[in-house]
Amino acid sequence: MASKSALLLVAAALTGCAYHPGPEPLAGLEAVNQPVLTRSDFVFDAAAPNGTLPPSEAARLDGWFAGLGLHYGDSVYVDGPYSDAARAQVAEIAGKYGMLVSQSAPVTAGAVQPGNVRVVVTRSVATVPNCPNWEEKSQPNYNNKMLPGSGCAVNSNLAAMVANPEDLFHGREGGSTVDTTTATKAINSYRTQPPTGTKGLADVNTKKGE
């Protein structure tokens, strides 16, 4: 009877170490840690009587853009009752930084005061939270699941290097016009390039000094 009890205890211990099939949230091939996009809105209210920025306000706006480090990937908007009239002037200042003014300004806190325009800069930042993650040991891994740190290195590097973080989450809309010459340039080059074998084989000398 004692031997049977011992065998049962050994069998129970081995069962606890065996593979347990069932749903496993980390059993797929997709990286556990994915980039997360964070958007921030920066607001600048400038006096613009009748939609025209005085030289002093234009200089202040230029300095604000420089202080923000306005760069590719940011979005610039103009809001307020005089936004249409001031858009061209704001676009000229933003153009110094290689930026265009976008349509449909996002909703911001507070109303635009009469005689003012509001310039909004939206900036997106991509990060991979909870990285690095070494919470679990790599072995034993009976269910062959992904480790908690999976994707940290690749996705963190990608998030740090991408010029426009928005590109990680959605594609760009196509332009209203299509340049057929540019679109077919690669195909035409492929079709017109003569095959390498038409010129014969290259004479390669493998002897040193000759």
C-alpha positions in Angstrom: 0.0 0.0 0.0 2.9 2.3 0.8 4.5 1.7 -2.6 1.2 2.6 -4.4 1.1 5.9 -2.4 4.6 6.7 -3.4 3.9 6.0 -7.1 0.9 8.3 -6.9 3.0 11.1 -5.4 5.6 10.7 -8.2 2.9 10.7 -10.9 1.4 13.9 -9.4 4.7 15.6 -9.3 5.5 14.7 -13.0 2.0 15.8 -14.0 2.7 19.3 -12.6 5.8 19.6 -14.8 4.1 18.4 -18.0 2.8 20.4 -20.9 -0.7 21.8 -20.4 -2.5 22.6 -23.7 -5.0 25.4 -23.8 -5.3 29.1 -24.7 -2.1 31.0 -24.2 -2.1 34.8 -24.9 1.6 34.8 -25.7 1.7 31.8 -28.0 1.5 33.7 -31.3 4.2 35.2 -33.5 3.3 38.8 -32.9 5.6 40.8 -30.7 4.4 41.2 -27.2 5.6 44.8 -26.9 4.2 47.2 -29.6 4.8 50.9 -30.2 2.3 53.3 -28.6 1.6 56.7 -30.1 1.2 59.7 -27.9 -0.1 63.0 -29.3 0.5 66.4 -27.7 -1.1 69.8 -28.8 0.9 73.0 -28.4 -1.1 76.2 -28.6 -0.1 79.8 -29.5 -2.6 82.7 -29.5 -1.5 85.7 -31.6 -3.1 89.0 -32.1 -4.3 89.2 -35.7 -6.7 92.2 -36.3 -8.7 91.4 -39.4 -6.6 88.3 -40.0 -3.2 90.0 -40.3 -0.4 89.4 -37.9 1.6 92.5 -37.1 5.4 92.2 -37.5 5.9 91.8 -33.7 3.4 88.9 -33.6 4.9 87.3 -36.6 8.3 87.4 -35.0 6.9 85.9 -31.8 5.3 83.1 -33.8 8.6 82.5 -35.6 10.4 82.3 -32.2 7.8 79.9 -30.9 8.3 77.6 -33.8 12.0 77.7 -33.2 11.6 77.0 -29.5 9.4 74.0 -30.2 12.0 72.7 -32.7 9.3 72.4 -35.4 10.2 69.6 -37.7 8.9 66.9 -40.1 6.3 64.8 -38.4 4.6 67.7 -36.7 1.3 69.1 -37.9 0.5 72.9 -38.0 -3.1 74.3 -37.9 -4.7 77.7 -37.7 -7.9 78.2 -35.7 -10.2 81.0 -35.0 -12.6 83.4 -36.8 -9.8 84.9 -38.8 -8.0 81.6 -39.5 -8.7 81.7 -43.3 -7.3 85.2 -43.6 -4.2 84.5 -41.5 -3.5 81.0 -42.9 -1.2 82.3 -45.7 0.9 84.4 -43.3 1.3 81.5 -40.9 2.1 79.1 -43.7 4.9 81.5 -44.8 6.5 81.4 -41.4 6.0 77.6 -41.1 7.6 77.2 -44.5 10.9 78.4 -43.1 10.9 75.1 -41.2 9.8 73.0 -44.2 6.3 72.7 -42.9 2.8 73.2 -44.4 -0.4 74.3 -42.7 -3.0 71.6 -42.4 -6.8 71.9 -42.6 -9.3 71.2 -39.8 -7.6 72.3 -36.6 -8.0 69.9 -33.6 -10.2 70.9 -30.7 -8.3 72.8 -27.9 -9.2 74.1 -24.5 -10.5 77.6 -24.3 -12.1 79.9 -26.9 -10.1 82.0 -29.3 -10.5 85.6 -28.2 -11.8 88.2 -30.7 -9.1 89.6 -32.9 -6.8 86.6 -32.3 -5.9 83.5 -34.2 -4.7 80.3 -32.6 -1.8 78.3 -34.1 -1.8 74.7 -33.0 1.1 72.3 -33.4 0.4 68.6 -33.0 3.3 66.4 -32.2 3.3 62.6 -32.1 5.8 60.5 -30.2 6.1 56.7 -30.5 7.4 54.7 -27.6 7.3 51.1 -26.4 6.3 51.0 -22.8 7.3 48.4 -20.2 10.7 47.8 -21.9 13.0 46.1 -21.2 11.1 43.4 -19.5 13.0 40.5 -17.8 10.2 39.4 -15.5 10.3 35.8 -16.5 13.1 33.3 -17.1 13.6 32.0 -20.6 13.6 28.4 -19.3 11.6 26.3 -18.6 9.1 27.3 -21.3 6.8 24.3 -21.7 4.2 26.1 -23.7 6.8 27.7 -26.0 5.2 31.1 -25.4 6.7 34.5 -26.2 8.8 36.1 -23.5 7.6 39.3 -21.9 10.5 41.2 -23.5 9.7 40.1 -27.0 9.7 43.0 -29.4 11.4 45.5 -27.1 14.6 45.9 -29.0 13.3 45.9 -32.6 10.2 48.0 -31.9 12.0 50.5 -29.6 14.7 51.1 -32.3 12.0 51.5 -35.0 10.0 54.0 -32.8 13.2 56.0 -32.2 14.3 56.1 -35.9 11.0 56.7 -37.7 10.8 60.3 -39.0 7.1 60.5 -38.7 5.6 58.3 -35.9 2.2 58.5 -37.6 3.6 56.2 -40.3 3.7 53.3 -37.8 0.0 53.3 -37.3 -1.7 54.3 -40.6 -0.7 54.7 -44.2 -0.6 58.0 -46.1 -3.4 59.2 -48.3 -2.6 59.4 -52.0 -2.3 62.7 -53.7 -5.1 64.1 -55.9 -2.8 64.1 -59.0 -0.8 61.2 -60.3 2.5 61.5 -62.2 2.5 58.6 -64.6 6.1 59.2 -65.6 7.2 58.7 -62.0 4.9 55.8 -61.4 6.2 53.8 -64.4 9.9 54.8 -64.1 11.0 51.5 -62.4 9.0 49.4 -64.8 10.4 51.2 -67.8 14.0 50.8 -66.5 13.4 47.1 -66.0 12.0 46.6 -69.5 14.7 48.6 -71.3 17.7 47.3 -69.4 19.5 44.7 -71.6 20.1 41.3 -70.0 23.5 40.9 -68.5 24.2 37.8 -70.7 24.0 39.7 -74.0 27.5 41.2 -73.4 29.1 37.9 -72.9 31.0 36.6 -69.8 33.5 38.8 -68.1 37.1 37.7 -68.3 38.1 37.2 -64.7 41.8 36.5 -63.7 42.2 34.6 -60.5 46.0 34.6 -60.6 47.7 37.0 -58.3 50.0 39.6 -59.9 48.6 39.0 -63.5 
